Amino acid sequence: MFINRYCFVFLMIVVVMAVSFLQQKEAGASLKPEEILVVANKNASESVGLARYYMRERGVPEENLVQLWVTDRETLSREDYQSRVVPPVRRFLEEHANGENIRCLLTMYGVPLRVGAAQVSQEAERRLKQMEERRDLLQGLLEKVEGEEKEDIQGQLQNVRERISLEKRERNTSASVDSELALVLSGDYPLAMWVPNPHFAGMQGARDVPTGSNRILMVSRLDGPDADTVKRIIHDSIQTEEAGLQGRAYIDARWPMPEERPRGGYGLYDYSLQQAALHLESKDIMPVTVEETSKLFQPGGLSGSSPICWLVQSGQVCAGL
């Protein structure tokens, strides 16, 4: 529903499924190698080497590589993101038909995960301090008055608290690098909290969507705890495409399949998990085990061969590919 600019992921292991099927014979809506722009970090050991290895294995053109020079830590500053990440990526996209030929950015092992919050101005710090002092004063007065005067102070106090909450919300500008890159062609957009995603059906035609869907890029990450794991993921995904999926799908829903399609919220998301189970079974893709209660799969409760894909209440994790 939203582009998550606020939360970030410490570790992402698997490339988005569309990227992992680049070389399928049926083109359809799948990505082509030339539609991928790979982003690596020259300052991180093995990042560029892994990027080139991936590009060779997948047939991605050699020129479709942007090499950043940023910190090799998990977090980089907002200033470094704006000055060291955005310009080279945006320049490549604009020089190649304004990005029309690139549909997906692939961040590699070694590219930071998180963008730190923007620096707060001295004026904003002063404003917040004044509001907090005003709040404390009103709270003290509230204990000393009665009647209409107390009601008036309560109203003032509520107003100040709301302003403080809004001020702090506007400072909440940390984000994931990958989510920020999805908006790299979108120009100026709000940095605080969430940005509505125009690709979400419920947001189409909404007036408060700050950017058009044609300016949003898919972003995926090829990452892991070490370089050897990343190389194994590349190799195993190609091998799986050639041999086909094997194993059992474990789907952790929260409720049984409802009689009618929910309109939104967690019910709709859970409904989509149930639909995924039906699809796998009806197409005879692989056997499926569904957990339909609020419980989670318990240790030792997964029988048979290793799971090929888990669809869980909090998202999707594909493993063992």
N, C-alpha and C positions, 0 to 999 in steps of 0.2 A: 504493500500500500504506500509505503514511503521509501525514499532513498535514505538509508540510515547513515546520517552524517555524524551522529552522536556516539553510538556504540562502535566498538572496533573489535576485531578478532585477533587474538594473540597468535593463533596458528591456523593456517588454512592449508590443507594437504592436497586437495584434488582440484584439477582444472574443471571448469564448468563442462557439463556433458557435451554441449555443442562443440566446444573446442576439441574434445577428445575424439570426435568423429569427423575430423576435417576431411579425411580421404575416402569417405564413403562414396560409392559410385553414384548413388542417387543424390543429386544436388539439392533439390527442394529448397528448404529454408536454412539448410545447414551452412556453416561457415566454410569458406574457401581459404586456402593458405594465404593468398594475397590480401585477404580481408583482415588479417591479424597484424597488429603492431605490438611487438615485444618490447618491454621496458625493463632494463637491467641497471645495476649499480656498479660502476667501475671501482668504487671505493670498498666494495664488499668482495671478499675472497670467493672465487668460483662463480659469481653471479653471471658475468658476461660469458664465461665458458659454458655454463649450463644453458644459457639463452641460445648460444650458437648451436649447441648439441640438439636442443629441442627443435630449432629451426631447420636443421639438416634432416632430422628424422621426419618432420612433418611437411617438408617442402615449402616452408615459409621463405619468401625472397630475402636475400641477404641484407638488402637495404631497409627492410622493415624492422629495424632495430634502433631504439633510442637508448643511448647510454648516459645515465645520470652520473653526477658526482655529488653524492650526498652522504650523510652519516650512515654507518653500517649498524647503528642501533635501531631498536624497534620504533622509536619515536623521533621525528624531526620537528623543528619549530615551524610555526605558521609562516614566518618570514622566509625560511629556506624552501618551504613548499612553493610559495609564490614566486620566488626568484630563481630556484634551481630545478624545479620539477615542471611547473606549468609552461614556461617559455619553450623548452626544447620539444615537449610533447605537442603543444599547440602549433608550433612552427611546422613540425612534420605534417600534421593533419591539414594545415592550411595550404602547404605547398603541394599536397597530393589531392587535388580537386576538393579542397576545403573539407577533407575528411570523408568525402562520400564513398571512397573506395575502402575505407577502414571501418569495420563494424564492431571490432572488439579489441580492447587493450588487454594484454597479458602481462601482469607484473610478475617478475621472477624472484626467486630466492635471493635474498640480500637487499631487496627494496624495502624501506621502512614500512611498518604496518600502520602507524598512527601519526596524525598531524596534531601537534599541540594547540592549545587555545591561543587565540590572538591576544596580543598585548593590550592591557587595559590602560586607557589614558589617565593622566593625573586628574583631569576634570571629572571623569567617571568615578574615580576613587573618592574624590571629595564629595560628589553628589550622594553616593551610597552611604558614606560616613554620616552626612547630615541627616539623611532619612533614618538611619539606625538610631542616631541620637534623639531624633524627634519621636520615634517609636518608644524608646525607653522612657522619655519624659511623659508621654501620654499614659503609658502603663503605670507609672508612679502616681499620676493624678487620678487615675481610675479608681484607686483604692481609697481616695480621700473625699469623693463626691457622691451625691445621691440624686435620684430623680431625673429631671430633664437634662440637667448638666451632665450626668453620667451617660445618658443615651447619646448626647452630642459628642462626648469624648470617645465613646465606643465607635461611633461612625467615623471620626477622624482616624482612630487607630486602625480600623479595618482598611481605610483608604491607603494609609502609609504602608501597611503590611503588603497590600497588593502591588504597590509601586516598587517595594523592595524585591518582591518575588519576580516581577517583570524585569527589573534591572539585573538580577542574578541570572535569570533565564537568558538574557541577551549576551551574557558573558560565556555561556556554555557553548563554546565554538570549537571544541576538540572534535576530531572526526577520524574515520579510517582513510588512509591514502587511497584505497581502491574506490570508495564512495565519492571522494572528491574528484578523482580522475573521470568518473562517469559524467561529471559536469564540466569537464575542461573546455568544451566548446560553447558553454552556456553564458559566458560573460559574467556580469555581476549577478549574484544571487545571495539570499540571506545566509549568513554563516552560523547563526544560532539554531541549535536543535535540528529539527527535521525539515526536509524539503519534499513537498508532495511529488509523487512519481506519476508523470503523465501516461506511462504505459499501463498503470493500474486501471482496470475498467471503471472503477468507481470514481476516478479522477478525470476521466475524459470529458472535456467540455466544462470543467470547473473553472471558475474565474480566478481562483487563488493559486493556480499552478504557475510558477514564475518562469517556466521555460517550456518550449515546445518539445515534443517527443523526438523530432528529427535532430535535436541537439544533444540527446542523451546517448552515450555509448555503453555497450556492454563492457564490463570489466571483470576479469577473472584473475586468479593468482595461482601460480605453480610454486609451492613452498613445502617445507618440511623441516624436521629438526636438524638435518644435515644434508650436504650435497649428494651423498650416495643415495639417500632416500628419494630425493627429487629425481635423480636419474632413473631409479627403479620405477617410480611412478610413470615416467615417460615410456619406459620400455614395456611395463606391464599393461598399460592402457592400449598400446599398439597391438600387443600380443592378444589381448582380450578381444579386440575388434576382429582379428583374424580368426580366432578360435571360437568366438561367441561367448556369451555370458553363461556361467555355470554356478550352481549353488542355490541358495534359498533366500528369498526376500523376507525380511522381518520388518513389519510395519506396526509402529506403536501409536495407535489412535487413542483417543480419550473416551469416546462413546461409540456405541453400535451405530450402524448405518441408519440415518433418519429416514422417515417415509418421504419427506419433502426436502428439497434443496434449501439449506439455510440462506438467509439474505446477506449475512456478513459476520464479521468477528471470528472468534475461535471456532464457532460451529461450522462456518464455511471452510475454514482451513482444515478442520478435522474431516469434513466431508470429502475434501480433495484427497486425503490420505486413503479413505475408503474406496474412492473411485480408482486410485492408483492400484490398489489391491485387486479390484475387479478386472481392471485392464490386463494386469499380469496374468491373472488366472484365465480369463476368457481367450487371450491370445496364446495361451500355453507357452508363455515365455519362460517361466520358472515357477516352482512351488512357492507358496506364500504362507506365512504365519502372521496373523493379526492379533495384537493385544488390544482389546476393546474396553478397557477399564482405565481408571486413573492411575493404576499401578504401572510400573516400568518393567521391562524384561529383567528378570532376576539372574544373578550369576549362576551359571550352570544350566540355565533354562533354554539355551539354544542348542538344539540337537542337530545331528546330521552334519553336512559339510559346512565349511566356513561361509558366513553370510557374504553375499556379493554386494548387497545394498541395504542400508538401514534408512527407513523413513520414520522420523520420530516426531514427537510433539513439538519440539523446539526447532525443527528444521530438517535438513537432509544431510546425511554423511554417507558417502560411498566409500567402501573400503575393500581391500583385497583384490583390486583390479590388476 
